[in-house]
Amino acid sequence: MKKPIQMILSLSIIGVISGVSLVGIYKYARPRIEINAKKAVREAIFAVLPGIENYKVIMKDGKEIYEGLDSSGNLVGYAFTGEGGGYQGKIKIIVGADPELKEIKGIEILESVETPGLGAKISSSWFKNQFKGLKTLPFIELIKEKKLKKSNQIQAITGATISSKAIVKIVNKSLKEVREKLKK
């Protein structure tokens, strides 16, 4: 009878110490994680909107949209985040588009846990560069063929079609959302 009580007491103490330790580490690391996430978004804005000198944050119905401005204060384009499910988990991206939202200037992957070697190729220059200059109307299409036929098509990553489709879906959904919010 004495041995089971000792085991339960020992496991309870270890559980409490572990729980308190995890809470402490979380409270210590969370502000740093948030600072690094904001820094990554800031850097990504300048990457997806080449030629901007500054940007302005506008809030539209709870959505942050970044207006990229040149040195004269003229609007170069918009940047905005989008997220959705990939093969392994959540993917978060930032998209840069021209002022009319008819052409993509660039995309950057902010968060991804896709399969290393396959789905993780969404972060490769080859894949992201396909979006530069891509027409967004009526919507972006993903194809598996070798030859692109339209100015709104990109090529899927071989072996990572789900991840490729996820990026296209996120971009299309985000563009639609931002168009609607900017009309208001």
RATAJO-V782084 format. One record per residue. N is the residue number from 0. RES is the residue in one letter. PHI is phi in radians with two decimals (none if undefined). Layout:
BEGIN
N;RES;PHI + N;RES;PHI
END
This chain:
BEGIN
0;M;none + 1;K;-1.22 + 2;K;-1.16 + 3;P;-1.07 + 4;I;-1.18 + 5;Q;-1.09 + 6;M;-1.11 + 7;I;-1.11 + 8;L;-1.11 + 9;S;-1.09 + 10;L;-1.14 + 11;S;-1.14 + 12;I;-1.12 + 13;I;-1.07 + 14;G;-1.10 + 15;V;-1.14 + 16;I;-1.07 + 17;S;-1.10 + 18;G;-1.09 + 19;V;-1.13 + 20;S;-1.07 + 21;L;-1.10 + 22;V;-1.11 + 23;G;-1.09 + 24;I;-1.12 + 25;Y;-1.07 + 26;K;-1.12 + 27;Y;-1.29 + 28;A;-1.47 + 29;R;-0.98 + 30;P;-1.06 + 31;R;-1.16 + 32;I;-1.09 + 33;E;-1.13 + 34;I;-1.10 + 35;N;-1.15 + 36;A;-1.15 + 37;K;-1.13 + 38;K;-1.12 + 39;A;-1.12 + 40;V;-1.14 + 41;R;-1.03 + 42;E;-1.11 + 43;A;-1.18 + 44;I;-1.04 + 45;F;-1.21 + 46;A;-1.29 + 47;V;-1.52 + 48;L;-2.16 + 49;P;-1.06 + 50;G;1.61 + 51;I;-1.52 + 52;E;-1.84 + 53;N;-2.71 + 54;Y;-2.55 + 55;K;-2.13 + 56;V;-1.62 + 57;I;-2.09 + 58;M;-1.83 + 59;K;-2.23 + 60;D;0.90 + 61;G;1.45 + 62;K;-1.85 + 63;E;-1.45 + 64;I;-2.17 + 65;Y;-1.82 + 66;E;-1.61 + 67;G;-1.45 + 68;L;-2.09 + 69;D;-1.44 + 70;S;-1.12 + 71;S;-1.58 + 72;G;1.52 + 73;N;-1.42 + 74;L;-1.23 + 75;V;-1.66 + 76;G;2.98 + 77;Y;-2.04 + 78;A;-2.16 + 79;F;-2.74 + 80;T;-1.66 + 81;G;-2.65 + 82;E;-2.59 + 83;G;-3.01 + 84;G;-1.45 + 85;G;-1.88 + 86;Y;-1.26 + 87;Q;-1.72 + 88;G;3.03 + 89;K;-1.25 + 90;I;-2.07 + 91;K;-2.14 + 92;I;-2.26 + 93;I;-2.19 + 94;V;-2.09 + 95;G;-1.97 + 96;A;-2.41 + 97;D;-1.18 + 98;P;-1.04 + 99;E;-1.58 + 100;L;1.03 + 101;K;-1.83 + 102;E;-2.51 + 103;I;-1.42 + 104;K;-1.69 + 105;G;2.97 + 106;I;-2.35 + 107;E;-2.38 + 108;I;-1.59 + 109;L;-1.58 + 110;E;-2.49 + 111;S;-2.86 + 112;V;-2.19 + 113;E;-1.23 + 114;T;-0.99 + 115;P;-1.03 + 116;G;1.55 + 117;L;-2.12 + 118;G;-1.09 + 119;A;-1.17 + 120;K;-1.19 + 121;I;-1.10 + 122;S;-1.55 + 123;S;-1.29 + 124;S;-1.03 + 125;W;-0.97 + 126;F;-1.22 + 127;K;-1.13 + 128;N;-1.15 + 129;Q;-1.10 + 130;F;-1.43 + 131;K;-1.14 + 132;G;1.37 + 133;L;-1.27 + 134;K;-1.33 + 135;T;-1.83 + 136;L;-1.90 + 137;P;-1.25 + 138;F;-2.93 + 139;I;-1.41 + 140;E;-1.99 + 141;L;-1.89 + 142;I;-2.21 + 143;K;-1.82 + 144;E;-1.23 + 145;K;-1.34 + 146;K;-1.88 + 147;L;-1.41 + 148;K;-1.90 + 149;K;-2.23 + 150;S;-1.39 + 151;N;-2.02 + 152;Q;-2.03 + 153;I;-2.25 + 154;Q;-1.66 + 155;A;-1.24 + 156;I;-1.39 + 157;T;-1.07 + 158;G;1.49 + 159;A;-2.39 + 160;T;-1.10 + 161;I;-1.11 + 162;S;-1.13 + 163;S;-1.08 + 164;K;-1.07 + 165;A;-1.08 + 166;I;-1.10 + 167;V;-1.07 + 168;K;-1.11 + 169;I;-1.11 + 170;V;-1.09 + 171;N;-1.07 + 172;K;-1.11 + 173;S;-1.15 + 174;L;-1.05 + 175;K;-1.07 + 176;E;-1.08 + 177;V;-1.19 + 178;R;-0.99 + 179;E;-1.12 + 180;K;-1.24 + 181;L;-1.29 + 182;K;-1.23 + 183;K;-1.28
END
